[in-house]
Amino acid sequence: MTFDESERSDFPPPNWIDKEPKEEEIARETRGFTTESLEETRSIFDPGRNTVRSETRVGICSFCLKVLDERNSLQCYYGGQICAKCSFSYNGRPVCRMHVETNIGDKVDAIVLSGISAKINKEELKKLSGIPIDVLEAAKIRLLSRRCITSGGFGLLGKFPKLTPKGIECLNTMRTAYENDLDFSLFLDRLRRFNSVGSAAQ
């Protein structure tokens, strides 16, 4: 008696592997550095034409779009290739500008941390930064939830918050990332002058 597999309801079995070639199969994929650029090359088999064609992609910085090479290419800790100029250090790891803003803190966070570090209350910080108090308070709550600062009033009365070791590291990274932005550099200049006047008065 001959067994016809086509009559079985479970034929082909669930783990059946179709060995017929697909329209395009990747035959080989390589990634390499050159002195000119960081390139990614792959070879694709086209069964219809029975040929292999190559595709090459040039690596670029995800922030400034500059072409990367082996001497000027870093992997952002949160993902993406960046050049050395667009890289900032956080806990000894390279981070791009976009991920500084989304994962470490934006400019308002940096301003609030700077104000707390200088022991400036929210009323004075509003004058120096031009940022409304409710926005500053929201940033303070956000920084507290991230354990960048200790609890405190941030006002004229009560216990003043302090920066935690994590907060100090975050502030150092954010200051480096934002120091060339006009609005943030103007704030830092006002903050320095405010501190110098306060020191002179003491």
C-alpha positions, 0 to 999 in steps of 0.5 A: 500500500502506497502512502500519499502524503498529499492526502494528509491534512497536516502536509506540509508540516508546520516547520516545513522549510521552503528551499525554493529561492526567493525573489532576492536572497542576501548572499553576503553582507559585510561591514567595513571601514575605509579611510574615506568613509564608513561603508556597509556593503551587501551582495544580493542574489537575483535568481531571475537573472542568476546574477549577484549585485552589490549595494553599498551604503555610506555611513553618516552622522545621525545629527550633522549628516557628515560622512563618517570614517574609521577615525571619526565614528562613534556609536551613541549609547542610545543608538545611532552612529555619530561623529566625534564633534556631535558626541557628548560624554555621559557616564563615560559613554558617547551620546548624541545631541538628540538623546541628550534631550530625550534621555538625559534632559532638555534645556529647561532641566539644565537651567533648573539644575544650574539654578539649584546648584547655585542655590537660586530660588525659583523667583530669581531663576525666572528673572534670569531665564525668562521661563515661567515659574510653573514650567520651572516647577514642572522641570523640578518635579521631573528631575526629582522623579529621575533622582537628579535632585533631593526633595526641597522647596525651591522657593524663598522658604524651606529646605533647598534641594541639592543635586545628587551624583546623577544630577551632577553628571546629567548637568555636566553633559547638558551644559556641554551639549547646550553651551553653544546655543544662544539662549542657554549661553545667555542664561549662563552669562546672567547666572555668572554675573548674578553669582559674582554680584552675590559673592561681592555682597557677602 
